[in-house]
């Protein structure tokens, strides 16, 4: 199963939007979802502080800032191939 990781932080409206897209897509295209608050890890803050949300698919950065359902479905299909 594909694992999608959402790097997020509190108060990030784009993060909330990305999470909503992830939840909607998971209904028809199942994947494991790991939500990581970057503020809990200084290394992640240094890496992603101005980029959240960042979405990784199977450990590889796939999206940042904005996410559409169509783009995510296409990326998931490539990962399964």
Short mmCIF file of the C-alpha atoms (twelve columns), coordinates in Angstrom:
data_MODEL
# 
_entry.id   MODEL 
# 
loop_
_atom_site.group_PDB 
_atom_site.id 
_atom_site.type_symbol 
_atom_site.label_atom_id 
_atom_site.label_alt_id 
_atom_site.label_comp_id 
_atom_site.label_asym_id 
_atom_site.label_seq_id 
_atom_site.Cartn_x 
_atom_site.Cartn_y 
_atom_site.Cartn_z 
_atom_site.pdbx_PDB_model_num 
ATOM 1  C CA . UNK A 1  0.000   0.000  0.000   1 
ATOM 2  C CA . UNK A 2  1.201   3.495  -0.830  1 
ATOM 3  C CA . UNK A 3  2.050   5.758  2.103   1 
ATOM 4  C CA . UNK A 4  1.336   9.467  1.856   1 
ATOM 5  C CA . UNK A 5  2.884   11.811 4.410   1 
ATOM 6  C CA . UNK A 6  1.484   15.269 5.049   1 
ATOM 7  C CA . UNK A 7  3.959   17.635 6.693   1 
ATOM 8  C CA . UNK A 8  1.904   20.316 8.397   1 
ATOM 9  C CA . UNK A 9  1.765   22.775 11.256  1 
ATOM 10 C CA . UNK A 10 -0.949  24.370 13.366  1 
ATOM 11 C CA . UNK A 11 -2.654  27.431 11.928  1 
ATOM 12 C CA . UNK A 12 -1.804  26.575 8.319   1 
ATOM 13 C CA . UNK A 13 -4.922  26.985 6.174   1 
ATOM 14 C CA . UNK A 14 -3.224  25.441 3.131   1 
ATOM 15 C CA . UNK A 15 -2.427  22.421 5.308   1 
ATOM 16 C CA . UNK A 16 -6.100  22.120 6.223   1 
ATOM 17 C CA . UNK A 17 -7.017  22.307 2.526   1 
ATOM 18 C CA . UNK A 18 -4.464  19.617 1.639   1 
ATOM 19 C CA . UNK A 19 -5.748  17.349 4.426   1 
ATOM 20 C CA . UNK A 20 -9.297  17.705 3.089   1 
ATOM 21 C CA . UNK A 21 -8.138  16.669 -0.395  1 
ATOM 22 C CA . UNK A 22 -6.217  13.706 1.028   1 
ATOM 23 C CA . UNK A 23 -9.243  12.551 3.022   1 
ATOM 24 C CA . UNK A 24 -11.547 12.867 -0.003  1 
ATOM 25 C CA . UNK A 25 -9.213  10.954 -2.330  1 
ATOM 26 C CA . UNK A 26 -8.699  8.154  0.226   1 
ATOM 27 C CA . UNK A 27 -12.369 7.203  -0.082  1 
ATOM 28 C CA . UNK A 28 -11.887 5.815  -3.611  1 
ATOM 29 C CA . UNK A 29 -8.101  5.414  -3.721  1 
ATOM 30 C CA . UNK A 30 -6.945  3.908  -0.414  1 
ATOM 31 C CA . UNK A 31 -3.504  4.764  0.932   1 
ATOM 32 C CA . UNK A 32 -1.865  4.952  4.330   1 
ATOM 33 C CA . UNK A 33 -1.776  8.524  5.618   1 
ATOM 34 C CA . UNK A 34 0.817   9.824  8.048   1 
ATOM 35 C CA . UNK A 35 0.276   13.380 9.303   1 
ATOM 36 C CA . UNK A 36 3.418   14.972 10.763  1 
ATOM 37 C CA . UNK A 37 3.433   18.289 12.632  1 
ATOM 38 C CA . UNK A 38 6.808   19.753 11.729  1 
ATOM 39 C CA . UNK A 39 6.892   21.903 14.859  1 
ATOM 40 C CA . UNK A 40 7.577   18.772 16.906  1 
ATOM 41 C CA . UNK A 41 10.945  18.216 15.238  1 
ATOM 42 C CA . UNK A 42 13.598  20.964 14.854  1 
ATOM 43 C CA . UNK A 43 15.078  19.223 11.805  1 
ATOM 44 C CA . UNK A 44 11.707  19.264 10.045  1 
ATOM 45 C CA . UNK A 45 11.187  22.923 10.967  1 
ATOM 46 C CA . UNK A 46 14.542  23.743 9.381   1 
ATOM 47 C CA . UNK A 47 13.672  21.715 6.291   1 
ATOM 48 C CA . UNK A 48 10.032  22.725 5.714   1 
ATOM 49 C CA . UNK A 49 9.368   25.906 7.699   1 
ATOM 50 C CA . UNK A 50 8.340   28.009 4.683   1 
ATOM 51 C CA . UNK A 51 7.068   25.174 2.487   1 
ATOM 52 C CA . UNK A 52 4.158   23.582 4.360   1 
ATOM 53 C CA . UNK A 53 2.141   21.781 3.447   1 
ATOM 54 C CA . UNK A 54 4.472   19.274 1.880   1 
ATOM 55 C CA . UNK A 55 3.053   15.969 0.689   1 
ATOM 56 C CA . UNK A 56 5.353   13.005 0.179   1 
ATOM 57 C CA . UNK A 57 4.371   9.786  -1.572  1 
ATOM 58 C CA . UNK A 58 6.302   6.754  -0.394  1 
ATOM 59 C CA . UNK A 59 8.944   9.017  1.120   1 
ATOM 60 C CA . UNK A 60 9.473   11.229 -1.950  1 
ATOM 61 C CA . UNK A 61 8.336   14.850 -1.980  1 
ATOM 62 C CA . UNK A 62 5.489   15.081 -4.491  1 
ATOM 63 C CA . UNK A 63 3.635   18.334 -3.711  1 
ATOM 64 C CA . UNK A 64 3.954   21.524 -1.712  1 
ATOM 65 C CA . UNK A 65 1.572   24.375 -0.932  1 
ATOM 66 C CA . UNK A 66 -1.423  23.288 -3.005  1 
ATOM 67 C CA . UNK A 67 -2.877  19.913 -3.880  1 
ATOM 68 C CA . UNK A 68 -5.715  18.903 -6.202  1 
ATOM 69 C CA . UNK A 69 -7.533  15.607 -6.145  1 
ATOM 70 C CA . UNK A 70 -6.734  15.044 -9.819  1 
ATOM 71 C CA . UNK A 71 -2.996  15.572 -9.332  1 
ATOM 72 C CA . UNK A 72 -2.939  13.272 -6.306  1 
ATOM 73 C CA . UNK A 73 -4.849  10.496 -8.096  1 
ATOM 74 C CA . UNK A 74 -2.429  10.743 -11.044 1 
ATOM 75 C CA . UNK A 75 0.576   10.599 -8.702  1 
ATOM 76 C CA . UNK A 76 -0.853  7.621  -6.819  1 
ATOM 77 C CA . UNK A 77 -1.418  5.789  -10.120 1 
ATOM 78 C CA . UNK A 78 2.226   6.328  -11.097 1 
ATOM 79 C CA . UNK A 79 3.360   5.023  -7.717  1 
ATOM 80 C CA . UNK A 80 1.360   1.838  -8.145  1 
ATOM 81 C CA . UNK A 81 2.798   1.147  -11.596 1 
# 
